[in-house]
Amino acid sequence: MRRAWSSLGDRLGSLLSEDVVYEMPQTQERIRGRAAFMRFNADYPGDGHLRMRQVVADGRFAALWLDVSQSGLVERITDYWPESNDPPAGREHLVERW
């Protein structure tokens, strides 16, 4: 991801605390500190591409919408809704709950 990371990394790095903690639940890995996080992304193997879509912050909390493309195909879709609710009945055979 080196090619796409340089300009994005500078902008993203300016938003991170020196002691930021980055966690990846799927692989159970944790990276501590801005420098380690930046190095992890700059040295990440493969020919991926990053695109920062939006950053929303209020001084205490922030959310980052970042597109990461490695294979060129969509690998995951996450759909956020403004309120939590129970799913409608009748589609239990189509989904798994967690």
C-alpha positions as YAML, in Angstrom:
chain: A
units: angstrom
residues:
- id: 1
  name: MET
  ca: [0.00, 0.00, 0.00]
- id: 2
  name: ARG
  ca: [3.01, 2.27, -0.15]
- id: 3
  name: ARG
  ca: [2.02, 4.30, -3.20]
- id: 4
  name: ALA
  ca: [-1.43, 5.28, -1.97]
- id: 5
  name: TRP
  ca: [-0.40, 5.61, 1.68]
- id: 6
  name: SER
  ca: [2.04, 8.55, 1.52]
- id: 7
  name: SER
  ca: [-0.34, 11.51, 1.15]
- id: 8
  name: LEU
  ca: [-3.19, 9.79, 2.97]
- id: 9
  name: GLY
  ca: [-0.86, 8.80, 5.79]
- id: 10
  name: ASP
  ca: [0.29, 12.37, 6.36]
- id: 11
  name: ARG
  ca: [-3.29, 13.59, 6.65]
- id: 12
  name: LEU
  ca: [-4.42, 10.68, 8.81]
- id: 13
  name: GLY
  ca: [-1.33, 10.86, 11.02]
- id: 14
  name: SER
  ca: [-2.12, 14.46, 11.91]
- id: 15
  name: LEU
  ca: [-5.38, 13.26, 13.48]
- id: 16
  name: LEU
  ca: [-3.83, 10.57, 15.68]
- id: 17
  name: SER
  ca: [-2.72, 10.82, 19.28]
- id: 18
  name: GLU
  ca: [0.88, 9.82, 19.99]
- id: 19
  name: ASP
  ca: [-0.48, 6.92, 22.06]
- id: 20
  name: VAL
  ca: [-3.25, 5.80, 19.68]
- id: 21
  name: VAL
  ca: [-4.25, 2.12, 19.92]
- id: 22
  name: TYR
  ca: [-5.26, 0.34, 16.70]
- id: 23
  name: GLU
  ca: [-7.01, -3.03, 17.08]
- id: 24
  name: MET
  ca: [-7.93, -5.64, 14.50]
- id: 25
  name: PRO
  ca: [-10.43, -8.03, 16.13]
- id: 26
  name: GLN
  ca: [-10.38, -10.47, 13.21]
- id: 27
  name: THR
  ca: [-6.64, -11.22, 13.60]
- id: 28
  name: GLN
  ca: [-6.41, -10.34, 17.30]
- id: 29
  name: GLU
  ca: [-3.58, -7.88, 16.66]
- id: 30
  name: ARG
  ca: [-2.97, -4.57, 18.39]
- id: 31
  name: ILE
  ca: [-0.63, -1.72, 17.47]
- id: 32
  name: ARG
  ca: [0.28, 0.92, 20.03]
- id: 33
  name: GLY
  ca: [1.44, 4.40, 19.14]
- id: 34
  name: ARG
  ca: [1.19, 6.71, 16.14]
- id: 35
  name: ALA
  ca: [4.66, 5.89, 14.82]
- id: 36
  name: ALA
  ca: [4.00, 2.13, 14.94]
- id: 37
  name: PHE
  ca: [0.60, 2.57, 13.27]
- id: 38
  name: MET
  ca: [2.06, 4.71, 10.50]
- id: 39
  name: ARG
  ca: [4.92, 2.25, 9.94]
- id: 40
  name: PHE
  ca: [2.50, -0.70, 9.87]
- id: 41
  name: ASN
  ca: [0.49, 0.90, 7.09]
- id: 42
  name: ALA
  ca: [3.45, 2.23, 5.11]
- id: 43
  name: ASP
  ca: [5.15, -1.20, 5.13]
- id: 44
  name: TYR
  ca: [1.99, -3.26, 4.57]
- id: 45
  name: PRO
  ca: [2.69, -5.91, 1.91]
- id: 46
  name: GLY
  ca: [0.82, -6.09, -1.37]
- id: 47
  name: ASP
  ca: [-0.48, -3.63, -3.90]
- id: 48
  name: GLY
  ca: [-3.45, -2.21, -2.07]
- id: 49
  name: HIS
  ca: [-5.06, 1.17, -2.44]
- id: 50
  name: LEU
  ca: [-6.42, 3.45, 0.25]
- id: 51
  name: ARG
  ca: [-8.89, 6.27, -0.10]
- id: 52
  name: MET
  ca: [-10.09, 8.39, 2.79]
- id: 53
  name: ARG
  ca: [-13.73, 9.24, 2.20]
- id: 54
  name: GLN
  ca: [-14.69, 11.13, 5.32]
- id: 55
  name: VAL
  ca: [-13.59, 11.98, 8.83]
- id: 56
  name: VAL
  ca: [-16.15, 13.05, 11.40]
- id: 57
  name: ALA
  ca: [-14.85, 14.35, 14.71]
- id: 58
  name: ASP
  ca: [-16.13, 16.42, 17.58]
- id: 59
  name: GLY
  ca: [-12.94, 16.85, 19.59]
- id: 60
  name: ARG
  ca: [-13.41, 13.72, 21.70]
- id: 61
  name: PHE
  ca: [-14.69, 11.06, 19.30]
- id: 62
  name: ALA
  ca: [-14.00, 10.46, 15.64]
- id: 63
  name: ALA
  ca: [-15.01, 8.07, 12.91]
- id: 64
  name: LEU
  ca: [-13.06, 7.41, 9.74]
- id: 65
  name: TRP
  ca: [-14.53, 6.02, 6.55]
- id: 66
  name: LEU
  ca: [-11.62, 4.50, 4.68]
- id: 67
  name: ASP
  ca: [-11.80, 2.42, 1.51]
- id: 68
  name: VAL
  ca: [-9.16, -0.28, 1.34]
- id: 69
  name: SER
  ca: [-8.93, -2.26, -1.87]
- id: 70
  name: GLN
  ca: [-6.56, -5.16, -2.27]
- id: 71
  name: SER
  ca: [-8.21, -7.57, -4.71]
- id: 72
  name: GLY
  ca: [-10.32, -5.13, -6.68]
- id: 73
  name: LEU
  ca: [-13.53, -6.85, -5.57]
- id: 74
  name: VAL
  ca: [-15.86, -5.87, -2.74]
- id: 75
  name: GLU
  ca: [-15.10, -8.12, 0.22]
- id: 76
  name: ARG
  ca: [-17.28, -6.62, 2.93]
- id: 77
  name: ILE
  ca: [-20.22, -4.25, 3.21]
- id: 78
  name: THR
  ca: [-21.25, -2.62, 6.48]
- id: 79
  name: ASP
  ca: [-24.56, -0.83, 6.65]
- id: 80
  name: TYR
  ca: [-25.07, 1.63, 9.51]
- id: 81
  name: TRP
  ca: [-28.48, 2.92, 10.56]
- id: 82
  name: PRO
  ca: [-29.13, 5.83, 12.93]
- id: 83
  name: GLU
  ca: [-31.06, 3.75, 15.48]
- id: 84
  name: SER
  ca: [-30.79, 0.20, 16.82]
- id: 85
  name: ASN
  ca: [-33.84, -1.95, 16.25]
- id: 86
  name: ASP
  ca: [-34.94, -5.54, 15.98]
- id: 87
  name: PRO
  ca: [-34.90, -7.02, 12.49]
- id: 88
  name: PRO
  ca: [-38.23, -7.70, 10.84]
- id: 89
  name: ALA
  ca: [-39.61, -11.23, 11.08]
- id: 90
  name: GLY
  ca: [-39.43, -13.55, 8.12]
- id: 91
  name: ARG
  ca: [-35.82, -13.29, 7.05]
- id: 92
  name: GLU
  ca: [-34.21, -15.53, 9.68]
- id: 93
  name: HIS
  ca: [-33.28, -18.05, 6.97]
- id: 94
  name: LEU
  ca: [-31.23, -15.39, 5.15]
- id: 95
  name: VAL
  ca: [-29.10, -13.99, 7.94]
- id: 96
  name: GLU
  ca: [-26.93, -14.91, 10.89]
- id: 97
  name: ARG
  ca: [-27.17, -12.92, 14.12]
- id: 98
  name: TRP
  ca: [-24.23, -12.06, 16.35]
...
